[in-house]
Amino acid sequence: MRSGYLRRQMWTWRKIGIAAGVIGSAIILMLLIVDQLALPWIVSTADTVRVPSVIGQKVERADYVLKDLGLQVKDIRYQHSAEVPSGVVMSQLPADGSIVKQGRRVYLTVSKGLEAVTMPNLIGMSLGEARRALARSGLQLGSVSSTISAEHEPETIAWQSMAAGAPVAADASVNVSVSQGATLRMPYLVGLNIDEARSALSELGLEITTINERPTKAFTAGTIIAQEPPADSSVGGSAQVSVTLAR
């Protein structure tokens, strides 16, 4: 009897020892998991930030926002832009929403505004020379009109829309007037309608002062069938232009 009792006692203590070992192993395993996985994750997430968007902000404001999050602003690059005002952030790297470590460098591109070029002096040039001079300066030739000018040789530039030597935006269009000398050549108006004739005359600084009508079957109603002064004649800048329309 006594030996059976002792065996039962020993078996009970053995089970208690096994249970204690299992519990101890579980505790050790949990500590290892916390040490190897949980703590590094907690530390790593505590040291990261989400990069905000600073595009469209003034560079000073962008610098403050990024540094306030523990990020560094390095190597700011400046470039000209016709769309973005000077001093405003155009792009950033890393992009908005990126998760990065604190202390990470953020690279910004900031607008320098419109690129300015110096307006060349076109007065006295031929139209071809003016076009080439504008191209060399990064500018374009805009509208071309004619004008009477006793001061400038015929077929040379007598007026330009932007003053020579002035700073202007690159790729801007420059309008010019070409001298026709002291007199103009009257354009051919017969066959045009009244709006077309007015447009042709306005390029020369002239306008229609008198409109007559005459019945005819040779032209469509509203078409110019006669003009005064005649086509290709020399006229002054104050010439009175008369046209006759088909009725």
HELIX and SHEET records of a PDB file:
HELIX    1   1 ARG A    2  ILE A   33  1                                  32    
HELIX    2   2 VAL A   34  ALA A   38  3                                   5    
HELIX    3   3 LEU A   39  ALA A   46  1                                   8    
HELIX    4   4 VAL A   59  ASP A   68  1                                  10    
HELIX    5   5 LEU A  127  ARG A  136  1                                  10    
HELIX    6   6 ILE A  194  SER A  202  1                                   9    
SHEET    1   A 2 THR A  48  ARG A  50  0                                        
SHEET    2   A 2 ILE A  99  LYS A 101 -1                                        
SHEET    1   B 3 GLN A  72  GLN A  79  0                                        
SHEET    2   B 3 ARG A 105  SER A 111  1                                        
SHEET    3   B 3 VAL A  89  LEU A  93 -1                                        
SHEET    1   C 2 ALA A 116  THR A 118  0                                        
SHEET    2   C 2 PRO A 167  ALA A 169 -1                                        
SHEET    1   D 3 GLN A 140  THR A 147  0                                        
SHEET    2   D 3 SER A 173  SER A 179  1                                        
SHEET    3   D 3 ILE A 157  GLN A 160 -1                                        
SHEET    1   E 2 LEU A 184  ARG A 185  0                                        
SHEET    2   E 2 SER A 234  VAL A 235 -1                                        
SHEET    1   F 3 ILE A 208  ARG A 214  0                                        
SHEET    2   F 3 VAL A 241  ALA A 246  1                                        
SHEET    3   F 3 ILE A 224  GLU A 228 -1                                        
END                                                                             
